[in-house]
Every structure is written in structure tokens, then in C-alpha cells.
Amino acid sequence: YNEYKSYLRGMAKGSKLKPPRSSKVSARKLNGSSDVTPEVEVKSSNLSLLPEGEEWHVLLAFGIFVSVYVKCTAASLPSGDAGDFILAANHFGVAHPPGYPLYVGVGYLWMKLLPFGNPAFRLNLLTSIIGGLASGVIYLTTFKITGYIPSAVIASGLFGFSRLIWFHSIGAEIFSLNNFFCGVLLLWVVRFQQAPVTLRARVAMEASFISGLSMCNQHTSGLFIATIGLWMFVSLLRDQAITIKDFVYTGAAFAIALTPYFQLPLSAAYSQNPGTWGDQRTFAGFWKHITREEYGTFRLTASDLPSDISGNLNFYTEDLIGELGMVSLLLAVLAVTTAFKFPRIRTTVYVIFVTVSGYVLFFCNQANIDTSKRLMRGVIERFWMQSNVAISILSGCGLWIIYEFLVSKMAALERAVKVVSFVCAIGLTINQIFLNYTACDLSNNYLMYKYGKKLLDSAPHNSVLMVEGDMPSLTSRYLRYVEGYRPDVDVIDQELIGFPWYKPMHQHSFKHYIVPHDRELYYRDVLARKGEDWPFTYDFYEVFDVHLKEKIPLLIYPFMKEGDSRWREGFETWPVNMLYTVRRKSNPFKVEEFIEMALAADHFADDINDCDGDLYPDRSWEFVISESCGHTSFFPAEHAHRLATEVGNTNDPVHLPLLLDVLKIYDRAYVELTRRLPDGSLKHFFQANHNKNYATMSYIIYNNLSRNNKDEAGVYARLMVEQFEFYFERIAKRGLPRADNDDQVKMVVDHTLEAFPDLLTNPKYERNPALPIQDF
């Protein structure tokens, strides 16, 4: 005991004394306190990051993850919030709340120093490297706990190659950096637990500095920090292993690590970033931003929607099993329920368990987002990555417990147990790679880049494009303000335009956009619902009016933000290409003019086959964007349909040429999708109402022709029947509710088939929509 006491004192003073012969000592014997650390190895190597003699396989694991992630790095602009982060990092600007200054600052330096690749790829590459390191930290942490390679393999393999982690680690997102910090915090839990009592204050100080850096990235890590920090502090107090000086130094380390937040006011004052968010030039603006006041601070969104804790927990469980697998969950449960029998891992396992439990419960209680919407499920699942860090480590501990149990019962089979567990761990990891590689290899994926480029290409010269939604805004603003594509177009985010800081922080980047007044834009309908009247505001009616007076083309995509309908009193929108052009209602109305514009338009379908609907889950941005672009092809046809039916009696033969022109637009939309989409994926890009509207226009033409030319009318009758059948098939497969007039539609179909008994079999009624109508 005295030898150990002298040894520990020498270590605290920096002496390089050799440890006593015995390599183990009970914490109770060392300090007389409760058994905090049953069986602590008193070695200086306990404080080293790489286990002595085990460096080779730890470094190999890091190398494998980094190499795979770099290979799969997104070649250009990814989905999610990547456009915002790339825009901020490129201009040393401020990203959306809370600003993420560490990621933006490091990204700025990296993008300036890296000599190759487009701006998006540069930041994607940095994120991939960080993501690979994060998965490597899972390997290292699990091995430090168990000393068992198969445990480290299964924990890091199931985590690093799960779709959720892998996909969000190869594009410019902050989640891989958050995964890295959370993994490092859990690694420091292990270091703290394995360190001699006299050195634990130093480990806690290091953990404090790491915590501060982590809070400069994503605030959800604060839930891990709170639990871990409290445990470390209580342990140090109980063991009388911390002094006032240590406490002050630990707090100072945390404060010093927060200094990246100075990037926010510096950027707001000097950056001139065209995509900056907020005004941090004052303390009030700075505080509002870092506390996420515009997002609801401790809530996921600023909406009044209540959180559904039970629904969120159910979704989390489903997502956990889907990402890590049932094996991982069962191993984690095994670790938690049996760790008390294994002193080596007991304390560490329960600290990790309490940490992740607190995070999941708090987040599920505060996540006020509607998970019934598929895209919102994709938004919320990104926050499960943090909890998956801990669950993966616990699953590795579970495998070690199985190994220990089997060896204790059959010591002679120890080698065989190691081999079998190693083979199983490798097999499960390879299975993860096999399942997710295709969806997570973005090295040749340019979908978002082409999407944003198509939006800008659809805008006329010297115009203003007003976009609504994350992906339309981020893709078009990235191309416009980072790559300098279409510098003659001003891209205005309808979501941001309503903030009071928008004009002073963005007006330097406007070329054509005109702010009607030095006042705030408010949504009139919102004010009316609240019973408020705010005369010192303006609305979109005034925005449209001032631009059209100056003859500045004004485009909308994909629609106007809800909350202000007064603009409809004097303006209307026409779908052209992918966009809607704003027109005054007082203009002379000519349906023929719109049809001519629609037939001359160039739709997105040329590039839509970049994304197979079966490749990504339906809650991903890739799926939603591809689907919405498919719908876009039908918008001009449906708008022309509506205009044509308002002209007059559609049964009048005088209107037949107009109706046939409308059908041309439908034909083009249908042909573009069926010709270019991968086999079997058409179902993802058609809404049932597209088939119904296509069939309805065919029915109108059929009625117009049926009195004079039965054979020609039969061609359109067959098209009508086929499209109505597609409509009913789709609503049945998707479980959609039937429309009020669906029974009447069924009667029309049955009546038509009675009038044409051989309608679906006679070749003379066949029609190729790819041919000009006059050639049928």
C-alpha cells in the first residue's frame, strides 16, 4: 500500500517511477472511499489514448473508416443543411442558429487551403475525414473498455456503416463532428474511470475543454456533457481529489474552448456574407442566435405544435433497430442488465447508459415535430446519431460479456470463442456495408447540384427568384453565391425575408431585388388571425407591385409561403419551366399564350434519372426532391387544363384545337417521365391526381369528338380508361382516400367500355403519346 502511495505521489509530481510489481490495486485501499473503481490498473498507459502494444489494429480501424468515407464523399452539393454550411464557410459567415462557429471556422480555413475540388467537395471531404475519425473513436473507446477486439469491431462497424451515420458523414453537415465529440467524451469517461484517483482532476479538466469545443458545434451534446460532468464532479468530491484551484482551471478550460463563438460578431461586422443568418453585431443579436431563440431554444422548432414523447420514443426504437440492427440492441440491453456482475466495465456501462437515457428522454420530450410527415421523420432521425454513439459502445460491451461468460464456463474453448465472435463481428460489419454502400456512395451524385442549376436556368435574365423551403433555397443560393452561377439572378429566401435583420445584413448582395420600405415584412393573414394591425409593415402585394412596375421579372418556386394571401387580389402565377412567373391580373388573358410558353419550356426530366426512387428512403431529401421534380412536369399541363376549361363550353368543336394543345402538354410530361425514369420507379414520381387529370382531359376530348368521329374518339377513350385505371391502382396501393367523384368516374369508365367492347384490345385505338397528335 505504501509503495502504491509513493508511486502515485511521484506520478502527480511528474516523476517516472516504476510501478510496484503488482499491477492492480483496489480503489478502496488507495483512498478509503467507496468502491468507485473496482480493479483499477495503475499504469501510466491508462492515460494514453492508444493502448500500449495495441496501436496497430486501432490505427487500422481509423484508416479503414476514413478511407471508405473519403471514397464515398459527395462530389458536389449534398442535401440537408449542407448548402447553408458551405455558404457560411466559404464567406466566413454565420450559419443558421446557433451558428456552429467551430465547424464554419475550421471549414473556412480548410476550403482556402485545399487546392483542388469545387467548394462543396472541399467541405464534404473535411466532413468525411471527421466522420471516419468519429467511427474510429467508437472502436477505440470500446476497446479501452473491454480490451476485446471483436467488441470494438462490432460496435464501430455497425455504427460507422449504418445508413444514417454513413450518409450524413460524407456531406457538409455538422453531425459527423458532433458524433466525434460525443465519442471523445465517452472515451474520456473511460480514461477518467481507469485513471489513478490523483490524476482524475486532470482528466476532468481535459473533458471540460472538449465539452466547450463540442458546444461550439451542436448544442445537443450538452445533454451528454451535463450527465458526464456531474458524475465526474461528484466522483472527485467524494474521493477528495479536487481542489479549488482544479475547479477554477476546469471552468477556465471550458470557457477558453468557447472562444470560437467570437467568429459570429466578427463575421457579422466584416464578412459581407450573402447568406448570413441573423445580426450578431449587438449582444442582443448574438445572444438570440446562440440560444436559438428564432428556432424555439429548447424546442426543435419554433412552432406551437406539442411534442409526442411516446410517438417519438416509438420512432426512435424503430429507427435504432433499422440502423444498428436487432443484434446491436440486444447486446446493449445485455450489457446494461448484466454489467453489475463485471467490475471491469460496471461503472463505465452505467454512466454511458444514464447519459444516453437522459438524452433520448429529453429529446423525445422536446422534439415538437410532426413525425407523421415522412420528410419530418428524416429531419428528426438525424438527432438519433448522438444516441447511437452510446448504444454502439454498449453493444460492444455486451459482446464482451458473452465472451467472458463462455470462457468462464469453458476455459478450454477460449480461442474458439474469440474466433467465432470475431467472425460474427466482421460478418455483421460486411452486411452493413453491403446493405448501405449504394445509397451512401455519393461520389458521382450531382442531383442537388443539377436541381439548383435547373432552378436558376429557368429564370430569365436580370430577374428575382423567390424560393420557399430548405432545398430550393440552399441549392440555388449555393450556386449563385458560392460558385457564382447566374450572377444576374437575385435569390431571395421567403423564410428569411420576414426577419428584421434581413435587409441590413443582405442588401449588399441585391442587384435587382427591391425592398419596398425600410420596414419589416409581415404576413397579413397571420396578423389578422392574431387580431393585430401593424401599419409599419409591408406584404408581398407591395413586393410584387414594385418589381413589376420596374419591369423586373419575378419568379416563385415552388409556391408562395402561407400567411399572406392579399397578393392574390392583384396578381397570379403561371408555371413555366420549373418556376412560377408572377403576372398582374389586369393583363389581357390569353390561354393560347400560356400554352405556347408551356410547350416551349424545358423541364427537369432530362436529369431526373439521377435518383432512383428505390435508392433512398422516402423520408430523405433526395427522394422528396426527385418526386417533386416529377410532379413539376405536370404543373403546366394542369394549369393549362384549368385555363382551357374556363374559356367556355369544352364540348364546342371550336375549342377542340385548344384542348388538343393542352393534351400535348400532358403527353410531353408523361413521355418525359416514362422515357427517362429507371424501370419500376415511375410509381415514386407520379401523384395519383396526375393520372386523373390526364384522364379527365382525354375524356373532354373524347366527348368533343364522339358525335362526329367514333374511331378517333375511341383513341382518346382508351387513353382516358387507361389513365383512370392507373389512378385507381395508385390510390389503392398507397392507401389514399377516394375522392367524392370517384364513383362517377367508375360509372364513366364502365359506360365507355360498354360503348367500345374491344377498346383495350383493338389496335386501332392504340395511341403513342410520343408522336405529334396529328400523326395518330
Order of alpha helices (4+ residues) and beta strands (2+ residues): alpha-beta-alpha-beta-alpha-alpha-alpha-alpha-alpha-alpha-alpha-alpha-alpha-alpha-alpha-alpha-alpha-alpha-alpha-alpha-alpha-alpha-alpha-beta-alpha-beta-alpha-beta-alpha-beta-alpha-beta-beta-beta-alpha-alpha-alpha-alpha-alpha-alpha-alpha-alpha
